[in-house]
Amino acid sequence: MPVTRLPILFLAFSLAACGADELDSGAAADAASDNAPAVPLPERIVIEEPTPPIRFLETVEDLSEEVADRFLDFSSDIQKRDFAGAAEFLAADFAAMGLDGLELTTTKSGHLGTSDEIFAVDGAAVVGAAGFMAGIESWTGRWARIENILWKTKGAEFRAGAGERWGRVHLKVSMLGEDSAGQREEFTAWAWARVERAEGEWYFTRFQLESAHLRRAGRRMFTDVSAAAGLAQRGIRYGQPGNDTDHWQGVAAGDVDGDGLWDLFMPGRGRNFLYQRKGGGPFRERAAAAGLSGAEVPSGGTGAVFFDYDNDGDQDLALAHVGWLDQRGRPAGETLHLYANDGRGKFTDVTAATGLGLTRVGFTLTVFDYDGDGWLDLFLCGYGRVGAEHNNSWRDATNGTPNTLLRNMKGAGFKDVTQAAGLTDSRWSYASAAADFDYDGDLDLYVANDYGTNALFENRGDGTFADVAQELGLMDRGNGMGVAWGDLDRNGSLDLYVSNMSSTAGNRILRRLSDSMDQELMDDLLKLAAGNTIFTRNKEGGFDALSRELGGIGASWAWSPALADLDLDGYLDVYCANGYVTGDLAHDT
């Protein structure tokens, strides 16, 4: 998958790289100076709107990205408890609505054993830099461990004129920690900040609270036991020598040796991993012994899935690979692979014998019996050849590699029936999920596509499919990365959760583009940057997208979702993996 995900992200990165000129204001003096004179505080904090603001096309620089990075640096210092370093981001005349001593107005019980406390902010005390930092220390000082600090720039407008450069920034403040007794707390606030440029840097001059909220959890519902369970692996950090690709991902779970315990397979760069569990002990890594890693076994796979392709009662393994173009521009790279299980957890490569030696660009494999003959078939989501050819559109890309439907020929092999089934599609497909959404006795298929709209292939029951996504309201323009079916509202009909990557940077920039593009294009780009979508089945047989206010949507750079009743209350909850580079600080996103 390419690093540049959206046109708006590309613009954000490119414009940020241009840098800003050194037009400074003298108002924001060196905040770190111990000898800075005391500045009288205003009676109340009101941050004015820049009038007229700089419009995006009036300048080659995108100031919001500079400011967003400054707030990430500020976040990192707080998380490291370097409060003196964080204070250096505040101007000498900084004034703010303080975070300490807020009046508690509402307390209520939340989901999964949490409680919520809502604070009044109108009466917050006006404080200077020292008082503001004391408030931050008051919240974080109660925690034995700070898990995450993120001051996220959600929007920004700027004003520039003779001798001045300043802006108003909309912030979401998130501070998460855990006390010595294991109680977890997350403090969240929405606020406006005024920023001003001086001596080549941005300083924060004002901070105006909009809301403040604290969520408590008396205990962890989940505890990381990877190391104790034998599943901890520390690889090379992404971007460092030896790890420059993100084209392998996924995990397959199944009982490979028939002992009643779940085992895990993970493809990896350079080698694969098979973790088997025996008795009540931890997992043991034995990919090489099982025939799933070694000199003859390709690594770097994607979309791994266990399934019984030959109906002999054990779990076999299918694995896709991303593929590439050779020096002559011809399709090359690893093929699909199928490994047959002998029933005791020993695998043999049967790719050639089953006709799966096909060079495809696959990120997800979905197993389902599409023709109802009792033999499991394979659907491969065909993505584009990253690095060889870019997507030909940000709104409706059509130059991906075709999807593939492989019919299981009663265990003797697989036959490509994509064209006959009506599933030929060259959008940049990333993930799919099968379910009988219309309860007519056969399995249908939803496909989430990157750079455009999605597809719902309704099974006609005769071996063919028809795309009814537009008809049923499920096209969901976005950067689709995952999909899961489930009855979310418990009304007896299947609903749909689609994960799409959202772009805070894109939204920041798009708000300043409203005067320079037509509304249809603006709506499309806003949807591409909007994030996940929940669709519920309506009485007419179609689907309605839930409003963002109902939650479950803002998972940031989202990937694969899973639906499960985690608290056993009878309702499905949503777990959605998100992020791009794993790390502990705000810049690791």
N, C-alpha and C positions, 0 to 999 in steps of 0.2 A: 504494500500500500504506500502511495507516495506521501511524503511529508507535507507537501502543499495540498491542503484538502479542499479549499473553497476559493473562489475568486476573491472574496473579501479577505480571506486569510492571506492570500498571495499579496494583495494590495497592502495589507497591514504590515507584513514582513518587509516588503520592498520599500515602503515609505518610511518605516522606522529606520531602515538602514541608511536612508538619505541623510538623517541627522537634522537637527535644528541649527539655525544660525545663533550667533552669540549675542543677540539683542537682549540685554538684561535690564532688569529693574533694580533700582537701588533700595527698594522697600524691604526686600527680603535679605537682611544682613546675615552674616555668619552666625548660624544658630548655635554652633558648638562653642562659641566664645564664652568663657567663664566670666568675662568682664562686661558682658552685654548689659546695658542699663535696663532698669525695670521699666516696663511699658504699661501705662494704665489700661485696664481691661474694659471692654465695652459692657454696657448693661445687659445686652442680649446679643445673640449670634444670629445674624441674617446674612446669607450669602447671595449676593445679587446675581442675576443672569447676565452673561456677557451680551452686550447689545451695541452694534450688531456682532454676532459671532463670526469667526473665521469659517468660511465654507470650504469643504474638502477640496474642491477644484481650484481654489484661489491660491493654493500653496503646494509645493512639492513635498512638504513634510507632514507627517502625521504626529502631531504633538501628543495625542492621547496615548500612543504606544510608549513614548518616553515616560510619561507620568505613570502609566500602568506598571512599568518596570520599577519605577521608584517605590511604588507601594508594595511591590513584591519584595524589594530589598528591605523595606521597613518591616514587612511581615517576618522575613527570615531573621532579622535581628531580635525581634520579640520572641520568636520561637527558641532562639539560642539563649534567651534571657540576657541579651546584651542591650539593656535598656539605655545605657549611655550612648551606644551606637545608634539606637533608634531615635533618641532625642535630637541627634544631629540633622534629622530630616525636617525638624520644626524650625520655622523662622523665629527671629528674636522677638517679633511682635505677635507671635502665635497666640490665638485665643480660641477657646473651644467650650462646647457643652460637655461637662465632665462625665466620665463613665462610672464614677464611684458615687455611692449614696443615692442611687435612683430609687424612686418610690414604687414599691410593688403594688400593683392594682388588681391583678387577676392570677389565680392559681387553679389549674385544672389537670386532670389525669389524661395521659396520652396513651398511645399504642405501645405494646411490648414492654409494659411496666414503667413507662416514663411519666414524668410530670412536667408541666409547662408553667413558667412564671412570666407574666407580661408586666413591663415596667412603664410608668408614665415618664415621658421625656421632656414635656413642656416646662417642668420646674427644675430641670437639671441646672446645677450651679455652673456659672461661667468661670473658667479657670485658665491659667496660662500654661506654658509648656511643662513646668514642673508638676502642676496639679493634674494635667492630662496624663502624663507618664505614670504618675502615682496611681491613677485610676486603672490603667492597664496592668500595672504591677499588682494591684489589689485583686483583680480577677484571676490573673495567671498565678499569683503567689500562693493561692489555696490549693494548687495542684502539685502533686508529687511528680507527675509526668505531663509535659505539654505534648499532645499528640499532633496538633495541627493549628497553625495560625495563618489566616489568609485574608488580606485586605484587598478585595477584588474590585477593579475599576469596571463598572458596568456601563458607564456613559460619561462623556466629557464634551464640554464646549469651551472655546477659547476666544480671547480678545487680544488683538495686537495693534499697537499704534506707536506713535513716536515715544520712545523711551519706556514702553511698557509691554509686558507679555504675561498674561495671567489667564486662569481658566477656572471653571466650576466642574467638579467631578462627582459623579454619583457612585457611592461605595456600598458594597456589601461586606460587612465585617464578620468573620467567623473565627472564633477561638475555642478550641476543643482540648480538654484535659481530663485527667483522672487523679483523684486524691489518694492518700495512702491506704484508705479502706476499700479502694476499688470502685468508688462511686464516680461515674462519668458525668461531665457537664459540658454543654456547648452553649456559649454565649454568642448570639447573633444580633447584629444591629444593621439598620439601613441609615445612611447618612449622606450629607453633602459636604464636600471639602473644597476649600478655595486653595489653589496652588499658584505659585508665582516663580518666575525664573530669575535667578541671580547668579552671577559668576559661573555661568555654564551649567547650572544644576537647577532642578525644581525643588522648591521648599513648600511645605504646607503652612498656610497662614491662618486658616479658619476651619472649624469642624462643627457642623450643625447636625444634631441627631434628629432622625425621623421616627425611629422605633427601636425598641430593645427587648430582647426575649432570651430567656434562659431555659434550656431543656436539661432535665436531670434523669439519669438512669441509675437505679440503686445498685445494679450489678451489670456486668457484661453478660449479654445473652450468648455471645460467641467468644471463644478464647482461641488464640492462635496456638495450635499444638503441632505445627509442622515439624519442628525439630524433634520433639519427643516421639512423634509418630514415624520418624524416619523419612520424611518427605522434604526436608529442607535442602535446597540446592542454591548455592551462590554462584552466579555466572558473571560474565564480564558486563560491566555497565554499558548500556546502549550508547553508541557513539564513540566508544573507546576502541583501540585496535583489537581486532578479533570479533567485534560485534557491531557491524554496520548495516544490518538488515533487520526488518521486522516482518519478513515474509513467511515466517513459520509461527504457528500458534495453534492452540486448541488442546483438548485433553479428552481421552476416551475412558469411560468407566465400564467395567464388566467383570464377571467372575470367570477368569480365564482357565482356572484349573478345577472348577466344579466342586470346590470345598464349601460353598455357601457364603464366602466372604468376597466383598468387592475389591477389585484390583484396579490400578490406574496406569494408563499409558500416556506419555507425553513426548511428542516429537521435539527435537532440539537441534540447535546449530552444532554440527560436528558429530553428534551422537543422539540416540533416542534413549528414553527411560521407561522401564516397566517396573512398577512398584507392586509387589505381591504381599499379601498379608496372610500369615499363618497363625492359626489359633488365636490367642489373645494378645500376641506380641505386636511389635511395630511392623511397618512395611519394610520389605527388603528389595533393593534394586537388583533386577536380574534380566535386563533386556538382552544382554549378550548371550546368556545361557538359554534364553527362550527363543533365540534366533531373530530378534528384533533390533539388534544393534551390532555393528562390526563392519569390517572392511567391505563386505558384500552387500550391506544393507544401506540404502541411501538415507541420509539424515535431512533435516530441514523441511519436514512434511507439514501439511496443514489439514484441517478438517478431519482429524482421526475419528473413526467410529467403529465400535464393536457390533457385530451382528452375525447371525447364523446363516450364512449364505447357502450352505448345502444341506440344511435341515438335519444335521446329524447330532444336534443337541448341545453343541459347544459354541463358544464365542470366537468367531474369526475377526480379522482386523482389516479394514480398508483405510487407505491413506492417500491423500491428494498431494500434489506438488504444484508450485506456482509456474514453472516453465519460463522460457525466455526466447529470444531470437538469436540465431547464430550470426556470424560475420557476414553472411550472404542475405540476412534478413528472413531466413526460414525458421519456422517453429522448432524449437529445440528444448532441451532440459529433461528433467525426470518425468516419467509417465505416472499414471495412477499405479497404485500397488495394492495387491490383495494377498494377505497372509492367512493360510489355513491352519486351524488349531487341531492338534491331535487329540484333544480332550483332556490332556494333562498339563497344558500350558506351554507346549512346544510348538513353534510356528514354522511353516514352510512357505516360501514365496511361490504362489501359484498364478502370478500376474499373467504371464504369457499363456499358460494353459487355459485361462478363463477369458482371454480376449480383452484384458484390461490394459494392455500395453499402449495406452493412448496418451499422447502428449497434450495435456490440457493445462489451463491456468485455473486451478480450483482452490477456493478458500474455505468452502463448506461442503460436506457430504451429508445428504439427508437420506435415510433409509425408510422406505415405505412400500407396501404391496399395492401398487397403483392399479393393477389389473385384477386383483382379487383371486389369484390362482394359488395362493398359499406359499409363494416364494417371494422373498424380500428383494426389492429392486433398489437401484441407486440413482439419486439425482445429484448432479454436480453443478454448483454455482460457478459459472465461468466469469472470472474477473478479467481486467485488462493486463497486458504485458507491461508491467511497470518498468520504466527505464528504457523501453523500446519505443513506445508510442503513448503520448499523453491522451487523456480523455478529450474527445472532440467537442465537448460542450460542458459547461458547468451546470446547466439546467436540465438537459436531456441527452446525456452522452449515449452514443449508440455504437461505439467502436471497441467494445469489450470483446473478449473471446466468447463464443457461443456456449450457452448452457448445454448440458448433456443428460439425457435420460437413458439409463442402462437397464434393460430388461433382463431379469434373471431367468435363464433358460433351464429351469428345474435343476439347478446345481451344476449343470454341465459347463456353464460359462455365461457371459453377458453379451447382449446385442444392443447396439446403439439404435434406439427407436425414437430419437428426439424429433426428427422431422415428421414422422408418421403420427406422433402423438400431439403435434401442434405446439411444441415447447421451444422451437427455435427462437432464440432471443439473444441479441448481442449487446444488451445493456451491461453495465458493470455490476454484475450480480455478486453479492457478498454473503448473504445468508438466506436460508429458507427453512420452512417448517410445514409439516403435513398434518392435516386434521380433516375430519368430515364435518365442515362447518355448517353445511346445509342438511345434515342428517338424512342423506339419501342412500347411505350404505356403501359409499366409496370415498376414498381419500382425496382431498383437494390439496393444493400447494400454494403457499404464499411465499413470494420471493422479494427480499429487500435489496434494492439496487442503490449503488453509490451514484452521485452526480445526477439525480433525476427522480423519476417516478417509479413506484413499485408495481408488482403484478400479483393478482390473485387468479391462479389457474384453476378453474372449476372442472372437476372430473366429470365427463359426460357419461361415464359408465360403459363406454364402448372402446376404451383404449385411447381416447383423445381428450384434449383439454381446450378450454376457451378462457381467455383473459377477461374477467368481469370486474376488475378493480375499479375502473372508472364508473361503471354502472352501479356499483355498490358503495362508492365513496371511499375507496381504500387505496387510491394512488399515492397519497402521502409523499409529495415531493420533498426530498431531503437527501441526506448522505446516509443511506440505510446500512446499518451494521449488524442488526440482530432482530429476531422476531420470536415471539412465543404466543401460543394459543392458550386460553383458559377462561373459565366463567368467573370474571372479576366481580360482577354484581349479583351473582348467585340467583339468576333468573332462569337457569336451565339452558341458556344459549351461550355459545362460545364467543368470547371477545378476543381482542388482539392487542398485544403490546409490541410496538415497533421502536427500536432504539436507533436514533440518528445522532450524529455528532453535532453539538451546538458550538457556536463561536461567539464568545464574548467580544473579542476584537472585531469580528465582523459586524456585530450589532452596534458597537461604538461608532464604526465608520459609516454604516448605513444610515444612521440617524442624521448625518450631515450631508447625505446625498439626495434627500427628498426633493430638492428643487431642480435636480439635474437629470432625472430619468422618469419614464412613464410609470404609472401606478402598477401596471401588471408586472413589469420587471421588478419593481421594488417589492411587491408582494411575494414573488418567487424567491428573491434573494433573502428576504426576511424569513421565509419558511425554511430555506436551506440552512439558516443559522439558528433555527428555533429550538432544536433538540427533539426529545422523544415524543411519541404520540400514543395515546390510548384510544382505541376504537371499541365502542360497545354496540352490540346488535340492537337494532330498533324494531318496532312492530311491523314495519313494512318489509323487513327482510334485508335491509341495507345496514350500514354502519354509520355511527356518529362519532366524531372526534371530541373527546372531553376537553373542556376548557383548562387552561393552565392553572387556574385558581384551585382546581380540585387535586392538584399535586401529582406525584409519581412521574413527572416529566423531566425535571431539571437534573439530569445526571451528567451534565458536562460532556466530555469527549467520550461518548458511550459506545459500548461494544455489545456483548451478548447478555440478554436478560434471562432470568429464570423465575418462574412463578411457583410459589409453594406456600402452604399455610404454616408459617414459621412459629406463630404463637398459639396454634391449635384453637383458634376462635371460630373456625368455620369459614373464614374468608381467605382468599389467596392474597399473599403479599408479593412484592416485586423485589428481586435482587438484580441489580444491573451493574456489571463490571464497567468501570470507566477510567479514563486516564490514558496517557501516551507513554511517558517515561516515568518509571517507578522511582520514587525518591521521598525524602522526608521533609524537604523544604518547599516553600511556595513556588520557586522557579521550576520544580519538578512536576510537570503537569502531564 
